[in-house]
Amino acid sequence: MTRFGIHIVPLMPADAVVEIAVAAEKIGYDYCLVADEGFHPDVYACLGAVARETERIRIGPATNGYTRHPAVTAAAVATLDQLSGGRAFVTLLAGGSMVLNPMGIPRDRPYRVVRDTLEVLRALWSGETIDWEGERHSLRGAQLGTGSHDIPVWITSRGPLLLGLAGRSADGALMTVKPDLEAALGIVEEAADKAGGRSPERIYLGRVSYTPEMVDEQRRTIAYVLMDSPERVLHSLGFDADAVRRVAEAAVSHDPESLTDLITDDVLHQYQINGTPAECTDQVAALVSEHRLDTLFVDVLSPDLEENLELLHVTHQILSDSRP
C-alpha cells in the first residue's frame, strides 16, 4: 500500500513547523520531511522538537553536503534517531540555488558532494572508528558517540548522475517533476539493475493543488526548480531550445525573475497534480499505478498555519481516496 508523507518548507515560525508535524501524525501521514533551507528555522532544532512530540511518524531532513559537513549531518541525524526511538531518515540533495547563492557557495561537482555525504553517513553510522578519503571530504579517526544506526538514506535529484547514484546506492529515489517521472525513474531503474537488481523505494514529491490559487502559488518557487534542472526536465515541461537557453542564462546570472514569462499556466498545470479534489484523486491514482510509486509526499509551504492544517486534512483525504 502506498505510503504518504509531508515535506515542510519552513517558511513559517519554528513552533508552526512542530505543530504541522504533530497534526500530520494525528491525521495519518507516514513521513515528515523538513527542508534544510539555511536562512529559515533550523531543520534539526525543529525535528528534535518534533521527535519529542510524536510517536509514530518517521521524521528527517532534506539536506546537502555544501552547507553542512557530512560528519556533522551524520551526528545530527543519529541524534534525531535516538530522540525519536529509531524513526529518523535523511534525504540528500545537491543543494539548490535558493540556498547556495545567498551564501556565496558555488554548486561545484554535486555528484561528488552527494556521493561523499552518503558514504560518510553510512561509515559513521557503523559505530566504528573511521579513516576515510573521498573527493570532497575525509575522516581521520572519526567515531560517533551515539553508537551504530540503521537509518534509511534517500537521494533526490533531477540530474542523471545523481539519479544513477540513487539507483546504485540509496535506499530511496525521490522525484520532484511530474512530467519527468518516467524518464527519471528509468535512469534509477537502469542503475539499480546494473548494481545487482536493487529495489530502492520509488518516491514522488510535489504539490496537490486542489484550488486555482494553489496552482498559481507555485510561481514563487518554480523558477528556482527550472534553474536547477537539466535539459531533459525542461523538455518534459514543453520548453523549446530558446527557453532552455534562457533558463541556463538565468542560472548563471542568478536571475529567477527573468524567467517570469516562461512560467505559463500550462507549465504550472503540467508541473503539479491539480484540479478539483476528485480530479486530483484520479491523477494521484494514475501516477501511483503507472510509475509503481511506493511513497508520495506533498509540499507544505504556506506561512499561514491554518492554511497548512487545512491542506493536511484535504490532501490526506485525496490521497486516501486514490488507493484502490
C-alpha positions as CSV (number, residue, x, y, z in Angstrom):
1,M,0.0,0.0,0.0
2,T,1.3,3.4,-0.9
3,R,2.6,5.5,2.0
4,F,2.1,9.3,2.3
5,G,4.3,12.0,3.7
6,I,4.6,15.7,4.0
7,H,7.5,17.9,3.0
8,I,7.7,21.1,5.1
9,V,9.5,24.0,3.6
10,P,9.9,26.1,6.8
11,L,8.7,29.4,5.6
12,M,6.7,29.6,8.8
13,P,7.9,30.0,12.5
14,A,9.5,27.0,14.2
15,D,6.6,26.3,16.5
16,A,4.3,26.1,13.5
17,V,6.7,23.5,11.9
18,V,6.3,21.4,15.0
19,E,2.5,21.8,15.1
20,I,2.2,20.9,11.5
21,A,4.2,17.7,12.0
22,V,2.2,16.7,15.1
23,A,-1.0,17.3,13.2
24,A,0.3,15.2,10.2
25,E,0.9,12.2,12.6
26,K,-2.6,12.5,14.0
27,I,-4.2,12.7,10.5
28,G,-2.3,9.5,9.4
29,Y,0.7,10.6,7.4
30,D,3.6,8.2,7.5
31,Y,6.6,10.6,6.9
32,C,7.5,14.2,7.8
33,L,10.4,15.6,5.8
34,V,11.7,19.1,6.6
35,A,13.8,21.1,4.2
36,D,17.2,22.4,5.4
37,E,16.7,25.9,4.0
38,G,19.6,27.7,5.6
39,F,18.0,31.1,6.4
40,H,14.8,29.7,7.8
41,P,14.1,27.9,11.1
42,D,16.8,25.3,11.7
43,V,15.9,21.9,10.5
44,Y,17.4,20.0,13.4
45,A,16.1,22.2,16.1
46,C,12.6,21.7,14.6
47,L,13.0,18.0,14.1
48,G,14.3,17.5,17.6
49,A,11.1,19.1,19.0
50,V,9.0,17.0,16.6
51,A,10.7,13.9,17.8
52,R,9.6,14.6,21.4
53,E,6.0,15.5,20.4
54,T,5.3,12.5,18.1
55,E,5.3,8.7,18.5
56,R,4.9,7.1,15.1
57,I,5.6,9.3,12.1
58,R,9.1,8.9,10.5
59,I,11.0,12.2,10.5
60,G,14.0,13.5,8.7
61,P,15.8,16.4,7.0
62,A,16.3,17.1,3.3
63,T,19.9,18.4,3.4
64,N,23.1,18.8,1.5
65,G,26.9,18.5,1.8
66,Y,27.7,22.1,0.9
67,T,26.2,24.0,3.9
68,R,26.9,21.2,6.4
69,H,29.9,18.8,6.6
70,P,28.7,15.2,6.2
71,A,30.1,14.2,9.6
72,V,28.0,17.0,11.2
73,T,25.0,15.7,9.4
74,A,25.8,12.1,10.5
75,A,25.9,13.2,14.1
76,A,22.7,15.3,13.8
77,V,20.6,12.6,12.2
78,A,21.9,10.0,14.6
79,T,20.9,12.2,17.5
80,L,17.4,12.6,15.9
81,D,17.3,8.8,15.6
82,Q,17.9,8.5,19.3
83,L,15.4,11.1,20.3
84,S,12.7,9.6,18.1
85,G,13.2,6.0,19.0
86,G,14.6,4.9,15.7
87,R,12.3,6.9,13.4
88,A,14.9,9.0,11.5
89,F,15.6,9.0,7.8
90,V,17.5,11.5,5.7
91,T,17.2,12.8,2.1
92,L,20.3,14.1,0.4
93,L,20.3,16.6,-2.4
94,A,22.9,18.6,-4.2
95,G,21.8,21.9,-2.8
96,G,19.7,24.4,-4.7
97,S,20.3,27.9,-5.9
98,M,17.7,29.3,-3.5
99,V,20.0,28.4,-0.6
100,L,23.5,28.3,-2.0
101,N,23.5,31.6,-4.0
102,P,22.8,33.8,-1.0
103,M,25.6,32.0,1.0
104,G,28.0,32.6,-1.9
105,I,28.6,28.8,-2.2
106,P,29.3,27.5,-5.7
107,R,27.4,24.3,-6.6
108,D,30.6,22.6,-7.8
109,R,30.7,18.9,-8.5
110,P,27.4,18.0,-7.0
111,Y,27.7,14.3,-7.7
112,R,30.9,14.0,-5.7
113,V,29.4,16.0,-2.8
114,V,26.4,13.8,-2.6
115,R,28.4,10.6,-3.0
116,D,30.8,11.6,-0.3
117,T,28.0,12.6,2.0
118,L,26.3,9.2,1.5
119,E,29.5,7.3,2.2
120,V,30.4,9.3,5.3
121,L,26.9,8.8,6.8
122,R,27.0,5.1,6.4
123,A,30.6,4.8,7.5
124,L,30.0,6.8,10.7
125,W,26.7,5.1,11.5
126,S,28.5,1.8,11.6
127,G,29.7,2.9,15.1
128,E,33.3,2.1,14.1
129,T,36.3,4.4,14.2
130,I,36.8,5.5,10.6
131,D,39.6,6.7,8.4
132,W,38.1,7.5,5.0
133,E,39.2,9.6,2.0
134,G,36.7,11.0,-0.5
135,E,36.9,13.5,-3.3
136,R,35.5,16.4,-1.3
137,H,35.6,15.2,2.3
138,S,37.7,13.0,4.6
139,L,37.7,11.4,8.0
140,R,40.6,10.8,10.4
141,G,40.0,8.5,13.4
142,A,36.3,9.6,13.4
143,Q,33.7,7.9,15.5
144,L,30.2,8.9,16.6
145,G,29.4,8.9,20.2
146,T,25.9,7.6,19.6
147,G,26.8,4.0,18.5
148,S,25.6,2.3,15.4
149,H,22.4,3.2,13.5
150,D,20.4,1.8,10.6
151,I,19.0,4.9,9.0
152,P,17.5,5.0,5.5
153,V,19.2,7.4,3.1
154,W,17.2,8.7,0.1
155,I,18.6,10.9,-2.7
156,T,16.5,13.5,-4.5
157,S,17.8,14.9,-7.8
158,R,16.8,15.7,-11.4
159,G,20.3,15.2,-12.8
160,P,21.2,11.8,-14.4
161,L,24.4,11.2,-12.4
162,L,22.7,11.5,-9.0
163,L,19.7,9.6,-10.2
164,G,22.1,6.8,-11.1
165,L,23.7,7.0,-7.7
166,A,20.3,6.7,-6.1
167,G,19.7,3.6,-8.1
168,R,23.0,2.0,-7.2
169,S,23.4,3.0,-3.6
170,A,20.5,4.8,-1.9
171,D,17.5,3.3,0.0
172,G,15.1,5.5,-1.9
173,A,15.0,7.8,-5.0
174,L,12.8,10.9,-4.7
175,M,11.5,12.6,-7.8
176,T,10.0,16.1,-8.0
177,V,8.8,16.9,-11.5
178,K,5.6,15.1,-12.5
179,P,6.1,15.0,-16.3
180,D,9.7,13.8,-15.9
181,L,8.8,10.8,-13.6
182,E,9.0,8.2,-16.3
183,A,12.4,9.3,-17.6
184,A,13.9,9.9,-14.1
185,L,12.7,6.6,-12.7
186,G,14.1,4.9,-15.9
187,I,17.5,6.2,-15.0
188,V,17.2,5.0,-11.4
189,E,15.9,1.6,-12.5
190,E,18.7,1.0,-15.1
191,A,21.4,1.8,-12.5
192,A,19.7,-0.4,-9.9
193,D,19.5,-3.3,-12.3
194,K,23.2,-3.0,-13.2
195,A,24.0,-2.9,-9.4
196,G,22.5,-6.4,-8.9
197,G,18.8,-5.9,-9.2
198,R,18.4,-3.4,-6.3
199,S,15.0,-2.0,-5.5
200,P,15.3,1.5,-4.0
201,E,12.0,3.0,-2.8
202,R,10.2,4.9,-5.6
203,I,9.1,8.3,-4.2
204,Y,7.4,11.4,-5.7
205,L,7.2,14.8,-4.0
206,G,5.0,17.6,-5.3
207,R,2.0,19.8,-4.8
208,V,-1.5,18.5,-4.8
209,S,-3.2,21.7,-5.8
210,Y,-7.0,21.4,-5.4
211,T,-7.8,25.1,-6.0
212,P,-6.7,27.5,-8.7
213,E,-5.0,29.7,-6.1
214,M,-2.8,26.7,-5.1
215,V,-1.7,26.2,-8.7
216,D,-0.7,29.8,-9.0
217,E,1.2,29.8,-5.7
218,Q,3.8,27.6,-7.3
219,R,5.1,30.6,-9.2
220,R,7.0,31.6,-6.1
221,T,9.5,28.7,-6.3
222,I,9.3,27.1,-9.8
223,A,11.9,29.5,-11.3
224,Y,14.5,28.0,-8.9
225,V,13.4,24.5,-9.9
226,L,13.9,25.4,-13.6
227,M,17.4,26.9,-13.0
228,D,18.5,23.7,-11.1
229,S,17.1,21.3,-13.8
230,P,18.8,19.6,-16.7
231,E,17.6,19.9,-20.3
232,R,15.7,16.6,-20.0
233,V,13.4,18.1,-17.3
234,L,12.9,21.4,-19.2
235,H,11.9,19.5,-22.3
236,S,9.4,17.5,-20.3
237,L,7.7,20.7,-19.4
238,G,7.5,21.7,-23.1
239,F,10.4,24.2,-23.3
240,D,12.0,24.7,-26.7
241,A,15.7,25.3,-27.4
242,D,15.4,29.1,-26.8
243,A,13.6,28.7,-23.5
244,V,16.3,26.2,-22.4
245,R,19.0,28.7,-23.3
246,R,17.2,31.4,-21.3
247,V,17.0,29.1,-18.2
248,A,20.7,28.4,-18.5
249,E,21.5,32.1,-18.7
250,A,19.3,32.8,-15.7
251,A,21.1,30.1,-13.7
252,V,24.5,31.7,-14.5
253,S,23.3,35.2,-13.6
254,H,21.2,34.1,-10.6
255,D,18.2,35.9,-12.0
256,P,15.0,33.9,-11.5
257,E,12.9,37.0,-12.2
258,S,14.0,36.9,-15.9
259,L,12.0,33.6,-16.3
260,T,8.6,35.0,-15.3
261,D,7.2,35.0,-18.8
262,L,8.2,31.3,-19.3
263,I,6.1,30.2,-16.3
264,T,2.8,30.0,-18.1
265,D,-0.4,28.5,-16.8
266,D,0.3,25.4,-18.9
267,V,3.7,24.9,-17.3
268,L,2.2,25.2,-13.8
269,H,-0.5,22.7,-14.6
270,Q,2.0,20.2,-16.1
271,Y,4.3,20.6,-13.1
272,Q,1.9,19.6,-10.4
273,I,-1.1,17.5,-9.6
274,N,-4.0,19.9,-9.9
275,G,-7.8,20.3,-10.4
276,T,-10.8,19.6,-8.3
277,P,-10.3,17.2,-5.3
278,A,-11.9,14.5,-7.4
279,E,-9.6,15.2,-10.4
280,C,-6.6,15.3,-8.1
281,T,-7.6,11.9,-6.7
282,D,-7.7,10.4,-10.2
283,Q,-4.3,11.9,-11.0
284,V,-2.7,10.5,-7.9
285,A,-4.1,7.1,-8.5
286,A,-2.9,7.2,-12.1
287,L,0.6,8.3,-11.1
288,V,0.9,5.7,-8.4
289,S,-0.2,2.9,-10.8
290,E,1.7,4.0,-13.8
291,H,5.0,4.6,-12.0
292,R,4.7,2.0,-9.2
293,L,5.2,4.6,-6.6
294,D,5.9,3.4,-3.0
295,T,5.5,6.8,-1.3
296,L,4.0,10.1,-2.2
297,F,4.9,13.4,-0.5
298,V,3.1,16.7,-0.6
299,D,4.6,20.1,-0.1
300,V,3.6,22.2,2.9
301,L,5.0,25.7,2.5
302,S,2.4,28.4,3.3
303,P,3.4,30.9,6.0
304,D,-0.2,30.6,7.3
305,L,-0.6,27.8,9.9
306,E,-4.3,27.4,9.5
307,E,-4.0,27.2,5.7
308,N,-1.4,24.4,6.2
309,L,-3.5,22.5,8.6
310,E,-6.5,22.6,6.3
311,L,-4.2,21.4,3.4
312,L,-3.1,18.4,5.5
313,H,-6.7,17.3,6.0
314,V,-7.9,17.8,2.5
315,T,-4.8,16.4,0.9
316,H,-4.8,13.3,3.1
317,Q,-8.4,12.6,2.0
318,I,-7.5,13.0,-1.6
319,L,-4.5,10.6,-1.2
320,S,-6.6,8.1,0.8
321,D,-9.3,8.1,-1.8
322,S,-6.7,7.4,-4.6
323,R,-6.0,4.0,-3.1
324,P,-7.6,1.0,-4.9
